[in-house]
Amino acid sequence: MADSITHTHHQVPSPAHHPLQGDKPVHHGIYVPVVGKFSISLVWALLWMAFSIYIAQDWLHDLGQVVGIVPAHLIIWGIAIIPGFMNAFLVAGLLLDRRPPVRHPEMALPGITVLVAAYNEADNIAATLDSIERQGYGGPLQVIVINDGSTDGTADVLATCHHPWLEVLHLPHNVGKAQALNEGLSRARWHLTVTVDGDSYLYRHALENLVRRYLSDPPNTRAVAGAVLVRNSRKNFVTEIQEWDYFHGIAAIKRLQSLYQGTLVAQGAFSIYDTTTLREVGGWPATVGEDIVMTWQMLEQGHRIGFAENACLFTNAPDTWRQFIHQRQRWSRGLIEALKLHWRLLFKRRMSTLFIWWNLLFPYLDLVYTLAYIPGIILALFGIFWIVGPMTLLVLPLGLLINYLMYSVQIKMFTEQGLKVRRNPLGFMGYALFYNLVLQPACVVGYVQEILNRTKQWGTK
């Protein structure tokens, strides 16, 4: 590969993953261990599911008269009973979650390597690097921008960026994000590696908060995902809706997964990793969903993945429905890849295994939503309540409670970071009422594409 820099290649020694691992957290008031919280959440969710099954008997009978008893069970379990279990578990987990404090905030910050893979980011890359400069990170910093064969002038913009910590690697032709990151990883000098997308903006103290969360987490942690939020949320209705998904849904799920010892995706947009572990797993694989596949490989090796809710990065979300659908198709394909390559996680005896089983069920749930629930809505408009009817209204209170809890959790974090939630009622209404009508059929298409082994290209994030 053509390299625009020359430097001495530094040997990365075996790291002391967690210098704080001997410290014991101090608990005030009644302390419920994580296993206890998991048990409480699971029991509550099972009770909710049992109640749902009980009250759904008439619904099952009536729908069975129309489509047959087996299809009726598949439909009702897919649109009501299993999602109800998941939502009840989520509610309990959010109510029980207490984010652990950062230990020894006065401790000197370690050196980090930041990898920025960029393909045709001439309009954004300078601002991304400026946001890194404004971090004022208190430890040694190495930033490697990998220009992945861009054709839009990204190289010219990078030539004007003069930061003492910046190294630029120009690849002669486009090789894809995974390989671009691996090229940068081979040049990483520090024990900790951070990935940042080339069209992103780091909010203040994001790097420090991410690093300190990593250092404070349990000693088997090998990666921590940052909080990714929408940067271009004011552009149009498509981005306004996604603002709520990133702010509400994605962040809440990551918090819950982190609580139970296993965030499932350390996303490439903004995460920190142990450099040695990254190299041991071979870096990012040449797959459609390189970040989820790599994360699951770490999980399969027994490592833990955390989440730093206060390490905020703002990224450009897809601003057309076409781009959005392509993105979610890619995410769905990545899920299938991860399940195919790391199915053994389904049988690991750890709390996070529950979420692996959830992911296994997502194709079924998305298929039922697409082929049964959406037609059921159309039928209900004509007064036919076989699928969508009075029974489905029973899930609304739980849905409202979940949204309230998500909002309460996130607004607290925003306040602590000096951020404000802007008024976006139109986006919220679209998120609550319309979003899944596009999202879940798009996911179904993604599953089919992965089965057919269609290729992936840059531009779908």
Helices and strands as residue ranges (DSSP letters): H 34-55, H 57-67, H 69-76, I 77-81, H 82-96, E 112-118, H 125-134, E 141-148, H 154-159, E 166-171, H 177-185, E 192-197, E 200-202, H 206-216, E 221-230, H 237-244, I 245-250, H 251-259, E 270-274, H 275-280, H 290-300, E 304-315, H 321-341, G 343-347, H 353-368, I 369-373, H 374-381, G 390-394, H 395-416, H 425-433, H 435-451
